[in-house]
């Protein structure tokens, strides 16, 4: 058994809830963070079938991608699907955490847009039209050599030292530290009232601002001193690898629409797609993808882009054609089937996980 707050923290570390879109409803939607949980059902959508599986397998927390409560509930009328499912969760004393656009806003390469690009085989995909930029702090602390690796490992496990497609990054420099324990101190080294001088390491780490407190607590827990010397500095870094958002774009010279239609069908395991071709004679040199509903991104895409997403409407197709952009509509759900595995992997080290197979509400006839 672990506390629900610990499971919530594991999700928040990988998919920061603070980065969800302002209109979204994410985090703990039903339940109590002080509750203890032992088994989690991870699902794409909260449905009667998903809750049947949770009950059958003894799950006391449900982690879903799409939020069950999106619009405010004005009354608990059980003829309404949302109210009925909320009531069922409460009766069973099951907690519900929803991730949604926090997963879109994860730091690359851990975001849903990255997973979709990988599945489609889009090489060199970068965030396009970013939702925001990850804020960083530089954390510097001092530690004796005996605990250098232990404290760095603790910091890395909490998300420190990640730079783009690299992790466990740090810099360490050896030097000499002095201190004098005062009355009331219980020093790991030296004696009260006497100045001590020890060999220590200065360690520098880049840390996401939203993780800084958690990283510092982990370092303190692994450090031998009762008073850890450290300082943090807010940084102005604004590199491409700090940007986050759902849309990915890559240069793909001599791309053909037919090739990407077939690739989308094969890689996303769907028998057919809807296609809106750009004007005749358009040369395609870029490929973009976005999970879910991608229509709002059409106006940001350059001429000659093949855009793979879902939920395109009639007027979206017209707008895309006018920009020289081709649309491949693979349905909303087909772009998000990987969410169950992504959420499960974020929490499987701290709780037993049951995975519900994602189901597309649309059938292909």
Secondary structure, DSSP 8 states (H G I E B T S, - for coil): -EEHHHHHHHHHHHS-GGGS-TT---EEEES-TT-EESEEEEESS--HHHHHHHHHTT-SEEEESS-S--S--S---TTSHHHHHHHHHHHTT-EEEE-THHHHTS-TTSSHHHHHHHHHT-TT-EE-S-SEE--EEEEEEEEEGGGHHHHHHHHHHTTTT-BTTB-S--EEEEEEEEEE--TT---SSS-TTSEEEEEEEEEEEEEEGGGHHHHHHHHHHH-SSSS--EEEEE-----GGGEE-S-EEEEEEEE-HHHHHHHHHHHTT-S--EEE--STT--EEEEEEEEEE-GGGGGGS-TTEEEEEE---HHHHHHHHHHTEEEEE--TGGGSTTHHHHHHHHHTTTSEEEE-----S----
